[in-house]
Amino acid sequence: MDVPLFPLNTVLFPGGPLPLRIFEARYIDMVCRCMRQEEPFGVVLIRTGAEVGTVSDMADVGTTARIVDFHALADGLLGIACIGESKFRTVKRWRQSDGLHLGEIQCLPPEERVELPGEYQHLGELVGKLLPELGEEYANVPQHFADASWVGCRLAEILPINPSEKQEFLELDDPIARLTRLNLLIRREQD
């Protein structure tokens, strides 16, 4: 499947919200196309470069994003609200003349739905406490506190860790391994 790629300095997880301010012509065109054709775009972490201008390196694993709402912002820019859908691996990348990155992607299988183990219930409770504090962005995100993958993804996206660490958590395909690493990280910070 070929999709437009949106390189960002953030990592989008399946099921996670992504609010964006769109101002570059290439991305305005991308948003119009995605909405008109009801197709997602791919969000990938920038490894080298900047969000505005030239991106010289980006992660191979990303998440497809579906636009769920749009509005004009107070500064006149286009605001869009997206939700992460599926993890993917980029097979091939190229760039259009307008600077828009495109990629041939292979969707990765969804993570196995695993009940949140008792030893990690405290992580589910932590996510339950933090989400309401994050405001409107998480207001319409379906909540699955008993799902180990959902809890791990929400925790990885909201913790104040650097994007390359978030990328490592995204690339894990074992929800329990993700929870184990997140739990160790949180315990280290508490000590």
Buried (B, 14 or more C-beta within 10 A) or exposed (E): EEBBBBBBEBBBBBBBBBEBEBEBEBBEBBBEEBEEEEBBBBBBBBBEBEEEEEBEEBBBBBBBBBBEEBEEEEEEEBBBBBBBBBBBBBEEBEBEEEEBBBBEBEEBEEBEEBEBBEEBEEBBEBBEEBBEEEEEBBEEBEBBBEBBBBBBBBBBBBBEBEBEBBBBBBBBBBBBEBBBBBBEBBEEEEE
